[in-house]
Amino acid sequence: MAVVLLIALFYQAVHGESPVSAGLKVLPLSVAAMIASACSGMLHARLAPRTIALLGTSTGTAGLLLLLLNMSADTGYPSIACALVLIGAGSGMFMPANTTALLDGVSSRRIGIVNAMRLMVQNTGVVVSTALAMSLVTSPLPAGLRQYVFAGTIADVSSHGVTQLVTGYRLALLVMTGISALSVIASLGRHRATGVTTGGIRPSEEPVGKAP
């Protein structure tokens, strides 16, 4: 959730671009998320929601890893854009599938409650991830330079500060990639457990004396 803010701030603070130009740099993520979300209906006709959510999480993790590996002050925009497309596509696949998996089988009286809890957790994730990412990004910098990061003007103040800021970006992306990878492992384990426990009674286990 923090990637949009981080990349926009990266192009302002490190490359000295305007807020509008930096915002346009993040546009591939939003476009990819919109397209993937719109096309998710075709995937739902072929795959289970939990499988699509797993694919989305894996795709987003790959995008974060690509962003981490290419993060430097002189990184070309094409590699950043490719990473943003992967992250956006993963998010676009994950959100509808996750919602479907959560609400599937919930009684009509409780759909509103469950969906409200889902939105609460999602919005909490936005706030926490943004705060965590910004804290990690600015952690290598002296306290006196952090205000210039948030103002997007550190490139005009200190070249050494830019180097420290890139180090902070690598740290933040490393943590984000690690958390995302853990979510893939958790989703994969849950997916396997669900596959084993669902499907009802197998023919070989039908109770004796009862009609099929």
C-alpha positions, 0 to 999 in steps of 0.5 A: 500500500505504501509503494505509491507514496514511496515512488512518488516521493523518490522522484521528487526527493532524489530526482527533483521532479515536480509533484505532478511529474512524480505522480505520473511516474506511478500511473502504471501501477494504477492502470495495471491494477484497474486492468487486472481487476477488470479481467479478474472475472475471467479468472474466477470462471476458471480458478478458485478465489483463494488460488487467484489471491495467491497468484496476486500476492505472488505477482506483487511480491515479484514486483517488490523484489524487482523494485528492491533489486533495481533501487538506486539513485540512477535507476532507469524508469523502465525497470521501475515501471515494470516493477510497478506494473507487477505490483499493480497487477498483483493488487488488482488480482488479489483484492476481488479474489480476497473479498470473494473468498471472505464473503463466500458462504457468509449468511446474508445477515452477516455480509455487512459485518464481515465486509466492514471488518475487511475494510477496517483491516484493509484501511489499518494496513494502509496506515500502518504500512505507510507509517512503517515504510516512511520510518524505514526510509528516513531512518538512515538520515540525520534528524535535520535532513528528514524534513527535506525528504518530506518536502521533496527537496533533499537533492538540492540540500545534500548529495550525501543525504540522497545516498542515505535516502536510497539506503533507506529505500532499500531497507524499506523495500527489503522489509516490504518484500519479506512481509509479502513473501511471508504472506505468500507462504501463509496463503500457500499453506492455507490454500493446501489446507483448504484443498485437503479439508474441503470436498466433503466425504470421499466415496471410500469414507461414506458411513456404512448403512446409509444411502449415498 
